[in-house]
Amino acid sequence: MIKKRRKLLGLTLLAMLSLFILSACGAKTDTLEQIKSKKVINIAIEGAYPPYNFMDSKNKLAGFDPEISQEIGKRLGVKVNLVQTPWDSMIPGLIANKYDIIVSDMAITEERKKKVDFSNPYFVTGNQLFVMNDSSLTPEQMKGKAIGVTLSTTAADMATQAGADIKLYKNDFLAFSDMINGRLEGVATDRGVGAQIIKTKKYNAKGVGKLLNTEQAGITIRKGDDKLKAEINRIIDEIMKDGTYAKISQKWFGTDISGK
């Protein structure tokens, strides 16, 4: 009788342990639920890529991406916490749960999709070569030339494919500064970013030739956050349909960059 009771007790404990493990596994709250529960969404933005994102005179994040981020928070019904993050730390930080999403002009590439997921595209852009006004360098002549690019960008990939002697920088401001001071023969970056830096800094530089590539940018999401992805896609579609997106885009670029 005692042996039987011990056997039953052992089976009961085993069953309870199994239920606990299953419960623990199933109790994991997904990111969208966490956002709504905490009433805040943490969004990583670089802050060094005007007019997409930059630090304004009050040392606050401003530009196209922060305004899109605020609209996402508004339509989720939560507060937006913008987290300024170095470009090359963004994807590792997202994977490590340091923030919920990235809204920072990140191109959708097959290589990045191995690590993270993306929303539907929220704009279309492309990279361009920028040189000094007195330079005759063209994109077709980049082979062997010292070209500045930002770490982990598609511009870096394009310049590498063209055979350029690429010089890596933390951001485009540093690359342009080196070009102005004669340490580079050109800078490859997003066409809007390059044009904005030249305009703001009053640099004696220009964009040349055709775009090195065209690309779609997406809001970056962790793999498995399917509910959040669906909600972000819904919001992107909504703001494009109701005119909010066009208003923000016109403010920062003077045109609609959605590509639609």
C-alpha positions as CSV (number, residue, x, y, z in Angstrom):
1,M,0.0,0.0,0.0
2,I,2.8,2.4,0.9
3,K,4.7,1.6,-2.3
4,K,1.6,2.2,-4.3
5,R,1.0,5.6,-2.6
6,R,4.7,6.5,-3.2
7,K,4.3,5.6,-6.8
8,L,1.1,7.7,-7.1
9,L,2.8,10.6,-5.4
10,G,5.7,10.4,-7.7
11,L,3.4,10.4,-10.7
12,T,1.5,13.4,-9.3
13,L,4.7,15.4,-8.8
14,L,5.8,14.5,-12.3
15,A,2.5,15.6,-13.7
16,M,2.6,18.9,-11.7
17,L,6.2,19.5,-12.9
18,S,5.2,18.9,-16.5
19,L,2.3,21.3,-16.2
20,F,4.5,23.9,-14.6
21,I,7.0,23.7,-17.5
22,L,4.2,23.9,-20.1
23,S,2.6,26.8,-18.2
24,A,5.9,28.7,-18.0
25,C,6.6,28.2,-21.7
26,G,3.1,29.3,-22.7
27,A,3.0,32.2,-20.3
28,K,5.7,34.2,-22.2
29,T,4.1,37.5,-23.1
30,D,4.7,38.6,-26.6
31,T,6.2,42.1,-27.4
32,L,2.9,43.7,-28.5
33,E,1.2,42.6,-25.2
34,Q,4.2,44.0,-23.2
35,I,4.0,47.3,-25.0
36,K,0.3,47.7,-24.3
37,S,0.7,46.5,-20.8
38,K,3.5,49.0,-20.0
39,K,1.9,51.6,-22.2
40,V,5.2,52.5,-23.8
41,I,7.1,51.4,-26.9
42,N,10.9,51.7,-26.9
43,I,12.2,52.6,-30.4
44,A,15.9,52.7,-31.4
45,I,17.0,55.6,-33.7
46,E,20.5,56.5,-34.7
47,G,20.2,60.3,-34.6
48,A,23.0,61.0,-37.1
49,Y,21.2,60.6,-40.5
50,P,19.4,63.9,-41.4
51,P,16.7,64.5,-42.5
52,Y,15.7,60.9,-41.5
53,N,16.9,61.3,-38.0
54,F,19.2,63.7,-36.1
55,M,19.8,65.6,-32.9
56,D,18.3,69.1,-33.0
57,S,19.5,72.3,-31.3
58,K,17.8,71.2,-28.1
59,N,19.7,67.8,-28.3
60,K,16.5,65.9,-29.0
61,L,15.9,63.4,-31.7
62,A,14.1,65.0,-34.7
63,G,13.4,64.2,-38.3
64,F,11.3,61.9,-40.5
65,D,11.9,58.7,-38.4
66,P,11.0,60.3,-35.0
67,E,7.8,61.7,-36.4
68,I,6.8,58.3,-37.9
69,S,7.7,56.7,-34.5
70,Q,5.4,59.2,-32.7
71,E,2.6,58.3,-35.1
72,I,3.1,54.6,-34.4
73,G,2.9,55.2,-30.6
74,K,-0.1,57.4,-31.0
75,R,-2.0,54.7,-33.0
76,L,-1.0,52.0,-30.5
77,G,-2.2,54.2,-27.7
78,V,1.2,54.2,-25.9
79,K,4.0,56.6,-25.1
80,V,7.1,56.6,-27.3
81,N,10.5,56.3,-25.8
82,L,13.2,57.1,-28.4
83,V,16.5,55.4,-27.7
84,Q,19.5,56.9,-29.5
85,T,21.7,54.0,-30.6
86,P,24.9,53.8,-32.7
87,W,24.1,52.3,-36.1
88,D,26.3,49.2,-35.8
89,S,24.8,48.4,-32.4
90,M,21.2,48.5,-33.5
91,I,20.4,44.9,-34.6
92,P,22.4,43.3,-31.7
93,G,20.5,45.6,-29.3
94,L,17.2,44.6,-30.8
95,I,18.0,40.9,-30.6
96,A,19.1,41.5,-26.9
97,N,15.7,43.1,-26.1
98,K,17.1,46.5,-25.4
99,Y,14.2,48.1,-27.3
100,D,11.1,46.9,-29.1
101,I,11.7,48.0,-32.7
102,I,14.1,50.0,-34.9
103,V,12.8,53.0,-36.9
104,S,16.0,54.3,-38.5
105,D,16.1,54.1,-42.3
106,M,17.2,50.5,-42.3
107,A,17.2,48.9,-45.7
108,I,15.5,45.5,-46.1
109,T,18.2,43.1,-47.2
110,E,18.4,39.3,-47.3
111,E,21.5,39.3,-45.1
112,R,19.7,41.3,-42.3
113,K,16.6,39.1,-42.7
114,K,18.7,36.2,-41.4
115,K,18.8,38.0,-38.0
116,V,15.7,40.1,-37.8
117,D,12.3,40.7,-39.4
118,F,10.9,43.8,-41.2
119,S,7.6,45.5,-41.6
120,N,6.3,46.3,-45.1
121,P,8.4,49.1,-46.7
122,Y,7.8,52.5,-45.3
123,F,9.8,54.4,-47.9
124,V,12.0,53.9,-51.0
125,T,15.5,55.4,-51.4
126,G,18.9,54.7,-52.8
127,N,22.6,55.4,-52.4
128,Q,24.6,58.0,-54.3
129,L,28.3,59.0,-54.6
130,F,29.1,62.5,-53.3
131,V,32.3,64.3,-54.3
132,M,33.8,67.8,-54.1
133,N,32.5,70.3,-56.7
134,D,35.8,70.4,-58.5
135,S,36.1,66.6,-58.7
136,S,35.4,64.7,-61.9
137,L,35.1,61.3,-60.1
138,T,32.0,59.3,-61.2
139,P,30.5,56.1,-59.7
140,E,32.0,54.1,-62.6
141,Q,35.5,55.3,-61.5
142,M,35.4,54.3,-57.8
143,K,37.7,51.4,-58.2
144,G,40.8,51.9,-56.0
145,K,39.6,55.3,-54.8
146,A,39.3,56.2,-51.1
147,I,35.5,56.3,-50.5
148,G,34.0,57.0,-47.1
149,V,31.0,54.9,-45.9
150,T,29.2,54.2,-42.7
151,L,29.7,50.9,-41.0
152,S,27.2,48.1,-41.8
153,T,25.3,50.0,-44.5
154,T,24.2,49.1,-48.0
155,A,26.3,52.0,-49.3
156,A,29.3,50.2,-48.0
157,D,28.3,47.1,-49.9
158,M,27.8,49.1,-53.1
159,A,31.2,50.8,-52.8
160,T,32.9,47.5,-52.0
161,Q,31.3,45.9,-55.1
162,A,32.6,48.8,-57.2
163,G,36.1,48.0,-56.0
164,A,36.6,51.2,-54.0
165,D,39.2,51.5,-51.2
166,I,36.5,51.9,-48.5
167,K,37.1,53.8,-45.3
168,L,34.7,53.0,-42.5
169,Y,33.1,55.6,-40.3
170,K,30.6,55.6,-37.4
171,N,28.4,58.1,-39.3
172,D,28.2,60.2,-42.5
173,F,29.1,63.4,-40.8
174,L,32.6,62.1,-40.0
175,A,33.0,60.8,-43.6
176,F,32.0,64.1,-45.2
177,S,34.3,66.0,-42.8
178,D,37.2,63.8,-44.0
179,M,36.3,64.4,-47.6
180,I,36.2,68.2,-47.1
181,N,39.6,68.0,-45.5
182,G,41.1,66.0,-48.4
183,R,41.4,62.6,-46.8
184,L,38.7,61.0,-49.0
185,E,37.9,61.2,-52.7
186,G,34.2,60.6,-52.1
187,V,31.5,59.5,-49.8
188,A,28.8,57.0,-50.6
189,T,25.5,57.3,-48.7
190,D,21.8,57.7,-49.0
191,R,21.0,60.4,-51.5
192,G,18.7,62.3,-49.1
193,V,21.2,62.2,-46.3
194,G,24.1,63.4,-48.4
195,A,22.1,66.2,-49.9
196,Q,21.0,67.3,-46.5
197,I,24.5,67.3,-45.0
198,I,25.8,69.4,-47.9
199,K,22.9,71.9,-47.5
200,T,23.2,72.1,-43.7
201,K,27.0,72.4,-43.5
202,K,27.3,74.5,-46.7
203,Y,29.9,72.1,-48.1
204,N,31.4,72.6,-51.5
205,A,30.3,69.2,-52.6
206,K,27.7,67.5,-54.9
207,G,26.0,64.2,-55.7
208,V,27.1,62.6,-59.0
209,G,25.9,60.0,-61.4
210,K,23.0,57.6,-61.1
211,L,22.0,56.0,-57.9
212,L,24.3,53.1,-56.9
213,N,21.1,51.2,-56.0
214,T,17.5,51.5,-55.0
215,E,16.2,50.0,-51.8
216,Q,13.2,49.7,-49.6
217,A,13.5,50.6,-45.9
218,G,11.4,48.8,-43.3
219,I,10.7,49.1,-39.6
220,T,12.9,46.4,-37.9
221,I,11.3,43.9,-35.7
222,R,12.6,40.8,-33.8
223,K,11.9,37.4,-35.4
224,G,8.8,35.8,-34.0
225,D,7.1,39.1,-33.1
226,D,4.4,38.4,-35.6
227,K,1.6,40.2,-33.8
228,L,3.6,43.3,-33.5
229,K,4.6,43.1,-37.1
230,A,1.0,42.8,-38.2
231,E,0.1,45.8,-36.1
232,I,3.0,47.9,-37.4
233,N,1.9,47.0,-41.0
234,R,-1.6,48.0,-40.2
235,I,-0.4,51.4,-39.0
236,I,1.9,52.0,-42.0
237,D,-1.0,51.2,-44.3
238,E,-3.4,53.5,-42.3
239,I,-1.1,56.6,-42.2
240,M,-0.4,56.2,-45.9
241,K,-4.1,56.1,-46.7
242,D,-5.3,58.9,-44.5
243,G,-2.6,61.4,-45.7
244,T,-0.6,61.5,-42.4
245,Y,2.5,59.9,-44.1
246,A,2.4,62.3,-47.0
247,K,2.3,65.3,-44.7
248,I,5.4,64.1,-42.7
249,S,7.3,63.2,-45.9
250,Q,6.6,66.6,-47.5
251,K,7.8,68.3,-44.3
252,W,11.2,66.6,-44.4
253,F,11.8,65.9,-48.1
254,G,9.5,68.1,-50.1
255,T,8.0,65.0,-51.7
256,D,6.3,61.7,-50.9
257,I,9.1,59.1,-50.5
258,S,6.8,56.1,-50.0
259,G,7.4,54.9,-53.5
260,K,3.7,54.2,-54.0
